[in-house]
Amino acid sequence: MRRLASLTLVLTLTLAGAASARDFPRSFLWGPAISAFQTEAGGRPAHADRRSDWWVWSHDAQNIAAGRVSGDRVERGPGHWRLFRRDARLARRRLGSNAFRLSIDWSRVFPRSTARATTPRQLDELANRTAARHYAAELAALRRRGMTPIVTLNHFTLPSWLHDPIAVRAAFEGVGPDAPPPAVGRGGWLNRSTVHEFRKFAAWAAWRYRRQVRLWVTVNEPMVVAVSGYVNVPGAIAGWFPPGVFSFTGAVRVVRNLARANAAAYDAVHRHDPRARVGPVHNMVAFTPSDASSASDRRGARHADYIFNRLYLNAVIRGVDDRDVDGVIDPGERRPDLRGRADFVGLNYYFRSRVRGLAAPASATVPLFDFVPTTGYARPQDPGAPPCPSTCTDFGWEIYPKGFRSVLRIAGGYGRPVYVTENGLADADDDQRSRYLVDHLRQLRAAMRAGDADVKGYLAWSLVDNFEWAAGYYPRFGFFSYDPGTLERRERPSARVFRRIARSGSLAP
């Protein structure tokens, strides 16, 4: 009995020690994040989705000639459409994943207008059968391998029957940045009709896949859509997302419509699956003053943080619709129909932005826009950009793990669980990725231990190199590279680091 008691004590202490060695709970979700348009194309021409605004935008001759887009053909991609089962195995076996973030491409499922349908069953009659079955099979493949699917309903792309970015670009020619946006029939998120159609799409997706999905993302990075699409000033700020114009009024309208879209999708999903957890994914940036001793730079950094990091979450969680973006909330800017439409906050974090303050606002529409942010630095594709002030990625983004802790604190302050839905870097040589991963996870661990945020999972961008929007294929974000001819995946060494952490829940080697 004495030997048995001793053995029990040793076993108990060993298990307790093992439990205390974990940095993250056993229920924590680990995995990669991908998006449909960036990853699905490749292999055969039929695997590419030609019905989206991004297809039109990335192939537009004027955009290519002007250098707004790379000219890379999205159809040279990693072929996830064909290889989704293989990618699911890689995520599970080679990354140790128990979760997988992906998106359903709206334009694949509904390549033509759904205006005449009102119910999910009516929409289902209009759906592309092959695409609808494909996504069901992909979700089943993930679940069979023990991974929780996290499904994004809108990851930047829109069906071309809702958004003609070339027509929108033309309509804005000669229109000043503070002038009212022109009316365009297929105006994308400029139009309330897109919100209405998105509500129907979300309802259909929840109705169709409710037995396979519990975690739904409504919209991905709404501020990126607005800023990169509508605040393009060559040589200063230019993300060159469709429609690639310069309009503060357009950007504000898009942000407000994307808040409405989140609420519409949230309600639609919950109507068909009350058990679902639904929320937006919000990209946050660590804004710091270029000169910490400058009052103007400090003020500019605060205003940048408010506009980019807080404005949207204030709308979808607190119901605050700051229409004039002045930071002062009038009674008419309280919106109960928007409030509380997030069961969680999805957080994407990549880089720091150094902010220089201006003497006066650059816009009459956005009075808090009294700053110039620097977010990208010199790289072979943009040698004229400022030199990197510290350590930067292949994409020219400054690596700043400390900023991860600061944005986690902001996200956690909204009182919702947080999922880190993207974090990663462009690193073709894979000589920075392992350290980047560990350094950012240390900040995440510190934030969780301090109670800054109730974080439930970490999804790294990305599984495999993919189409990085206007930049094309040169930024290599993947744990795996691929051969465009054979689609063969090749594992980078950093994948082993991720696998060890995901399986052990510990940062210790």
Phi, psi and omega in degrees: 000322181296318179296322179294319179295320180295317179298319179297319180296315179299316180297318180297315180294323179296314180295321179296319178296319179296319180296319182289338180286343180289137175267340182226146184294159181297333181279357184296140180266133178233141175170183177265164172237139175222171168228157188298303186298325184286337194237333190288321186293155178129152184092266179259150178303328182293344181281348179272143177267112184262011186254011183254163178296327181289330173298311180300314185295314185286341179260358184292126184298322180295319177297317182294315181296324182277354181077015177288328175233161188289332189089353175297142180270121181302334182292357175266025187279187186280357172071037180297332178305319180275326191252026185298326179292319178296319179294324176297320177295318179299316181298318182286310188276320187266340177249351181069029188285144167242010178210163183204120177263132180214173177231155172260122182281111183306316184287338174290316184284322181234079181288348178233164187304142175250019186302328185276355179260148180235329183253160176303322180294321176293321176296322182299329177291337180265349186290148171291114187298319181298315181293317181298316178292324180301311182293326175298319179293322179294317178297319178296321180297321178292315183294322178299331181265014174079023180251141177275119177285135170244112194251125178265130181276328177220105177250074175078314189281150174234151173300144182293342175285350175253335185218117173251093188294334180288319177293322178294316178303316180295322181295332181274354179299127180082359179266125182292159184294339178253007177278155178300143178296141176289157177280130178225130184302310178255072188263010179061225184287358170291336189253137177294336179298330177293322176298316180298315180291326178294323176302317180293320179297317179297318179298317179298315182298316179294321178295319185282322190243017187297335178281349184248344187230134174244336182248114183243133170259129180284291181232147180259125173048064183299325180290330176293318178303314184289311185288312183289337178272330191232000176232074182247109178237103183308132180087352180234287178230120180201105175263340176055044165277156177297136010263010173066046183242178178239100183206108176295321180294322177294318180298316180296317179298320180296317178300316181293319178292328177288332172292319176296321180297319177300313180297318181297316180290320178303309181295321182295316180295315181294332178295326182263343178209089182299339181277348183295154172248128191227138176191167177274163170251126187239123175281129178240147182239142176275097180274127176228149179294140176301320177235108184298339180274354182268121178297324179295317179292321178295318177296317179299320179295321177296317181292321176298317178299318180296311185293310189275322187266331191245331186306312184289315180294327175300324181288311190278342179252316183262353179071030180258113182254084184282082189297324181262006175047052178247000179079357178252123186261113178275160180305323181288352180262010174268124187234094178300334181287347176258335191292143173073017182267055176199119174275343177205167172247122170272127185244124171252134179219134181228320194203173175262152172231125177269130192246130173252127181283152176251158181289335182211159179299146178275358185212139172282338181281323183238087186296342178274359180276074181242046186206162172233117179268144171249116184242346182229146184234175189302139176207166183306326181281345179215069185292344181277354179289163180300150177294149181297128182280348180213254176239129183234161178276175175300338182270359180082016177267136181283127179282124187212077182302326180303326179295334178299317179299320183292320180284331173299322179295320177296310182299316180294336181291351179273001173075022178241153169302152182239133168247126171283107189263346171205139171195129182174188184206156172278119186204083185298324181278350180060033179260359178241339193295318182297314179294319177304313181300309183294317181298320179288323178291332173295319176295322177296314178301316180297319179296319179293316181293328180277354182077020178294326182204145176268085188269131185253347182187165181224117179246120184270142173262113012208175179297310187219150177309144186207183185281110184268059173053234185297337182277349179072219191261359184289326178287124185255099185263357193274151164289343177232139167269176178210158176264119183299336181278314184259344186067011179296132177272145175230124185285134172271152183303329182297338178300325180293325178294315178299316182300316181298317181291316182297321182284327184265338186069019186228145176274345180291136180290000000 
